[in-house]
Amino acid sequence: MPRPRSQFRRGTAGERGFTLLELLVVIVVFGLVLAMLSQGMHAGMRAMLAQTHIRDGVADLEPVARSLRNMIADMDPGTYTDPPFVMGTGTSLAFVTDLPLTPDAPPRRARVTLLFAGRRLILRWTVAPHAQLFGPPPPARETVLVEGLEGGKFSYATDDAKWLTEWNRQALPRLVRMRFVFPKGDGRRWPTILAAPLRERPEE
């Protein structure tokens, strides 16, 4: 004789399947985990792209920084009877140096001016008078080195390690410091440039 239905044992908790509520909770939690992972991946990609953009910007500016250091290192130190020509302000620096005027020609003595104006860093130069043998000196030429700057500042170190915003002495500065700032949102970054004039020319 079969037992009444009420006398059958109910299955244990481990034998039962998930309820609809439990399935919904699992799905919601899984969706939240996927959303957080997706946001983390997007943030990581944005950071990587920003870092790459900054690195590429610095790499593009490195040749300009190297040229600036070389020009300042080659400043004409002058002689005992003919002091060097150097005139510096907070936004410009004029001096005499050896400048490669063309890629194939050897460097020639030229009077150059580095100028921050109109959100640009400009190189202006003309052949130095004593390097021009015949006729009037050629007109000054101009090249834009960097565009889109927000600020630019030159400063000059004395032998006793004091920084000046202007230089009009009859001697070369110990150091020249150049700081250029790009607008907010521009991926380019340019570290402070320090350059030291050699002060003595090697014997030829």
N, C-alpha and C positions, 0 to 999 in steps of 0.2 A: 504494500500500500504506500503510495508516494507521500512524502512529507509535505505539509503545507508550505506555500511559497515563503511565508514569513520566517520559516525556520532555516532557510539557506543562509550561509555566512556571506557577509559582504566582503568584497575584495579589499586588500590593504591599500594604503596610500601609494605604495610603489607600483601597484598593478593598475592603477587608474590612469587615464590619459589626461592631458592638459585641458583645463576648462577654457572657455572662450575668453574670459577676463584675463587669465594668465597669458594666453597667446597674444592678446592685445598689448599687455605690458611689455612682453618680450619684443614685439615689433616696434613699439615706441622707443624703448631703450636702444635697440639696434639702430634705429633711424637717427637718434641723437648722437650716437657714437660716430656714425658715418658723416654727419654734418660737421662735427668737431674736427674729424680727420680731414675733411675737405677744406675747411677754413684754414687749418694749419698748413696744408699743402699750398694753398693759394698765397698765404702770408710768406711762406718760405720762398716761393717762386718770385714774389714781388721783391723780397729782400735780395735775392740772388741777382735779379735783373738790375736793381738799383746799384748794387755793388759793382756789377760788370760795367754799367754805364759810367760810374765814377772812375773806375779803373781805366776805362778807355779814354775818358776825358783827361786824366792825369798823363796817360801815355802820349796823347796828342800834344800836350803842352810841354813835355820833357825836352824836345829839340829846341824850343824857344828858350826855356830856362838854361839849357846848356850853352846856347849862343850868347845869352846875356852874361853868363859867368865868364865865358871866354873873352868877350869884348872888354869887360871890366878888368879881368886879369891882365890883359894886354894894354892897359892904359899907358900912354906915354909918360914916363916919370920926369921928363925934362932934364935939364942940366943945371949946374951951379949958376950959370949966367942966364939961362933961359928956363924959368920955372914952368912946370906943367900947367896946361889949361884945363881946369876943372871948375864947373859951376853947377851946383845942385840946389834944387828946391824940393818941396814936398811932392811935387807932381812931375818934375823933369830933372834930367841929368845930362849935361853936355861935357864932352871930353874928347881927347884925341886918342885913337887906337889903330891897330892894324885890322883892316876889314877886307874880307874876300869879296871884292866887288862882283866877280863873275865866278862860276864854278871852276873854270879851267885856268883862271889867272891866279898868280900868287897874291897873298894879301898886300894891300897898299895902305899907307898911312892916310887916315881920313878923320875928319871932325864929325862926330856923331852926336845926336841928341835923342835920348829916350824920353818920350813924352806920353803922359796919360791925359787924354782929352777926349770928350765926346764918347765916353764908354769904350774907348779903344786905347791900346798900347801901340804907339807909333814909333818907328825908327826913321829918323831923318838924318841924312848924311851928305857930305860933300868932300871931295878930295882935299886934303890939307894943303895949305898954300905952298909949303916947301916941297911938296911932292909933285906939284904941277910945274913942269919945266918951262913951257912956252905958252903965251897967251893968257887970257883971263881964265879964272877957275870955272869949271862947269857949274851949272845950276844945281841947287840942292835936290836930292831925290828923296822919296818917301815911300815907306813900306808899312803896312798895317800888320803888326805881329799877332795881335789877339783882339777879337771883337766881343761885344756883349758883356763887358766888365761893369760892375757896380761901383767899384772903388779901387784906387791905386795910390800907393804911398811909398816914397823913397826916404830913407834916413841914412845917416853917415856916422861912423864911429871914429873917434879921435884915438891918438896913441894911448891916452889914459882911460880908454874904455868908456867915454861919454858919447851918448847918441845925440846927434844934432838933426834938426829938420831942414837946415840949409848948410851949404858948403861953398865958401868963396875964398878959401885959403890957397896960398901958393905952394901947395903940397897935396899929395894924394891922400885920400882917407884911408884909414886902416881897413875898414870894411864898408861895404855898401849893402844895405838891406832893402829888399823890395817885397812889398806885400800887395797882392792883387786879390780882389774879392769878386765873386760872381753873384748874381741875384739869387734870391731864395727860389728854390725849385729847379735851378740849373744844376745838372748833374756834375758839372766840372768842379774840381777842387784843385787849388794850386797852393802847395805849401810855401811858406816864407822862403825867399831866395836870398842866400848870403853869398857874396862874392868878394874876394880879396885881391886888390891890385898887387902885382908882383913887385912894383917899386924899382926894381933893377932889371935891366934888360940883359939877357945872356949875351956873352961875347960871340960875335959872328966870326 
